[in-house]
Amino acid sequence: MIKLEGEWKLQLDGDKKGLVLPYTDTIQLPGTTSYARKGPKNEEVLISALTDEYLFEGQAWYSKEIEIPEEAADLSCRLYLERTRMTTLYIDGKEIGSRDSLNTAHVYDLGRLPAGSHNVTVCVSNTGYPTKGGHMTSPDTQTNWNGITGRMELQFFAESYLSGIRLTPDVASRSLRITAKLEGSAEAVLTVSAASFNGDAVNAAGHVAAAQTYVLTPGDFDLEYSLGPDALQWSEFAPNLYNVSLALSTGEGVVADRNELVFGLREFKADGDKFAINGQKTFLRGKHDGLIFPLTGYAPTDVEEWVRILGISKSYGINHYRFHTCCPPEAAFTAADLLGIYMEPELPFWGTVTEPTDDNHNQAEQDYLVSEGYAILQAFGNHPSFVMMSLGNELWGSRTKIDSILKEYKAFDSRPLYTQGSNNHQWVPEILEHEDFFCGVRFSRSRLFRGSYAMCDAPLGHVQTAVPGTMKDYDDQFVPPAMETGADGGTGTGGEIQIQYGTEAKTVQADDASGEWIPHIPVISHEIGQYATYPDFEEIAKYSGPLKAKNFEVFRERLEKNGLGHLAAKYFAASGKLAAACYKEELEAAFRTKRLAGFQLLDLQDFSGQGTALVGILDAFMDSKGMITPEEWRTFCNDAVLLARFPKYNYVSGEPFHADIELSWFRSSTPDMLELSWSLTAESGTLSEGTAAAEIPADANYFELYQLKLDLPVVKAMTSVKLSLQITGTDIRKSYDLWIYPASGSTGLEEVHVCHELDDEARTLLEQGADILLMPDPDSLKNAVQGFYSTDFWCYPMFRSISESMNRPVPVGTMGLLIDNTHPALGSFPSEEHSTYPWWNIIEHSKSLILDGTDQKWSPIVQTIDNFERNHKLGFLLECRVGESRLLICPLHADKAAETPEGRQFLSSLTSYMRSEAFNPKAEVTIDELQRIIQ
């Protein structure tokens, strides 16, 4: 082998005019032109994604002189380029051929190269792809880079060697099936040996399988190698791996070819409505991945970096990766093998699959995509972590054609499980004959199994719309009602519907679909979560590579222009705490669903593009944003999750509390008995506690541990209590915050002047110097934003645009509350600085006033955090003086808020403050200023 890393000559050819000699530059490969900062500097400022500072698109010519030694001159030679774009190869000026795979290595057969000096020239083009390329080429993720990454080498082969090696595990017989082709014309002897190398505490000594020999004749062969009855199995629980050696000897006993491969003995299959690994059911706790690497702009190809990245995800309870319209380099699969992560690459396609008779049919693109799938299977299929494969993201078009592709792939390689795609046919999905599992967000328009949705894709999910509690699961959605309204407004008669299509809108044919089908294969919920947080402007300094966060700089300028720059850090922290709470409920609803097979988060980390979607609890670098620790996240995202079911978080003093304590259990072994300990604590100490022993049914995955029933304490003031659960002797724990309110429930509204507008009565009171609780009717306010508790979905600018293009309501777009929790107006309503569940009913019946252009005297006690596109200054609770009058302003439906104990407590806190000596607003305004604010 001759490694080709190092300095290469470089000539950029943006207009594709062809190579112009002499070369004018050099570059270090592997790498990219952007990472090497080659070419003119990009002056564009992207708002919707990171900006590639040295973006180059076109052809780049890379050239290097190599030396072939005498001992290699009689050997067959191949050029191996691990990851690149579309390439054309020239040897000594002669064109050899072209390759165009985006997902797998470009390999060129060079025959026998004479000893001596040779020139290798590779022309790489990153325009004119056979397909758009999904996230393989997207500026939203890893960028449309030009270059060559990963291994670059000349490989040499003797007359006899193995090609197309496929390893297929057989758990039942503890054996390894090996299929390959013996190249050459001579008979040879193959010696196979295997030894485990990463034993755990149980299997520390490892396992060595006996070597076996086989006589091969040229051509294809198929053999079975026994690992022995003590062979170690691979899974997420114990990712035991073997080094498998295939040594090929000629008649003289000389080893002519040796292949060292890593192998895992495992069986991953669909088992009813769940997945099973080696016969044991597992629940997929997945993460979306779009190959976002801000420091390089391209995916790493070294195992160590992927072990680090996947290890971070595993620390948050993740056991599954779904790659959105992309396939990672081999190092990712190798790292997943080591860590026990279930991998699902996806074809680089986000579009419509058509028949030859359809309009806009592109046979060349379709053929290319299908060939990419075969290439992915051949290149990475031996990895035990490669257990699933998807045909693309949110596909539309011919179900018949999609299913035929599945059928062909399964006939070619039956090792992974296949799905037709991720969230195909959105509102009118159905299961295809040849898919092994289904991935989507709904079974029909109203049969939802995800907690949040975009406004253009309404109805919204329960995390966005339902009174907070922990009762929700999606089991009832798996069985349809007797008749359901179809996507077209009828009862499943099909027709045209308008849908979100990528980042735009499109009219598609819905086909006939009644929505009454029942899934019979495992179901994974697609891209769950998507709870946005405000940008962390401290993150800008971390972009030290070719990608720059100029979008963050623009967002910061917008905020500062609106006079809110001093609040950036608080916006980031408060929105993040709310997002983490939303994720907790979203994930727990999935774990409460007995018929669900898993979920795929969007995302554990921020997404750099598509409007800039800061939806992660980790930033784009996979660093924590400080919202929640891995340990706390794992309390609701792990192979064992404690769940308490109760209808609400807010209670009246002395009210009975009832919670069904359940356990989702997908660990490697099930004990006969578990002990649950529970406690209810307040700041003053433990209020109640107990233990309960529960017998565990064999092979159960969901079971009830205990029915907790108690009377909540009698309180004279709003009190926060914590329900804590723990399985004794384990890391399995959970906690929930509850709130208890005094039984009296008086609002005090009758003791203060309440006005709903600046009418004659209000003006008279102002002239008299009276104090006023000004509660403008939210329904009549125009200069205001609707109250919405949950943080924004994905990112406001993208879905505002989509909603407008579809003529549908735009999202509210806010990101929770920033609360001055030391202000005496909230003295009887103790709060965090961020949104918590006592605020849900209050905010949902309110609006926030738009205070743009007002000076610092309009500093709200409670403000709503707006998104980074609008950056409105939004006030929900604020105070001021008009002459001798003192005003507290809150655009709230007080009558609706007063229907709940938390609403009554909030109103009581406001009226108590107004009657106290602490009521001393500093902002002095005129009636006209006030009128402009509440119009």
Summary of the structure (lengths in Angstrom):
residues: 935
radius of gyration: 31.3
end to end distance: 76.3
largest distance: 112.7
contacts: 3271
relative contact order: 0.08
helix: 19%
strand: 34%
